[in-house]
């Protein structure tokens, strides 16, 4: 299975800076890397159109993801961006349920489930994020916590609709902290989650990828990316530095 590497730029870069970083990353990529690794960038909404124009006119093999999407399709929802609008911009992926959305913007499972559905209806692959807080990790209750996030966030999905899905384990204590989860931690949780998802009606072994995110850097990427259990990584901070991001991509043993 092709590994996927997603760079989440969060609330950083205006559209001109975003174009520069895209070009820098693209320039440093080994030839034909896209045949072996799927590379996805997730900029702010304001940069998507500019990046999409560069990608399509220069025929770059980098794909785009949104960082968020509205739970609504259209209507009187000031400030929202719909999945249909994103699809017109040739977005392939959409991050949903990122812990920063869950904790800072009070996004609950019900809303996240709606967002997953809006993306699927528009043929955009959801990058569904889940993960425990330090409290659940320390108390040992993280399995229950995660099971609930998976069951509620991916509720009611139908096999005939879910073409592809990315499921990203992002323990909150590892995001932006420099504290990376151990390979043992990651494999334990991804195994647990794969087992839950394998019993869901939408399960399709070939079309669901299980990835990890949380302080991934060139120093730890090799171990994580070359594990057979882990299909890729979601990279925050290090994706804002072209050299670091490309070094993470190069860590995949081809
Ligand atoms: C993220 O934003 O999803 C993330 C994993 O961030 P960082 O790599 O900075 O921990």
Boltz pocket constraint, residues with backbone or C-beta under 6 A from the ligand:
constraints:
  - pocket:
      binder: B
      contacts: [[A, 8], [A, 170], [A, 174], [A, 175], [A, 176], [A, 177], [A, 178], [A, 213], [A, 214], [A, 215], [A, 216], [A, 234], [A, 235], [A, 236], [A, 237], [A, 238]]
      max_distance: 6.0
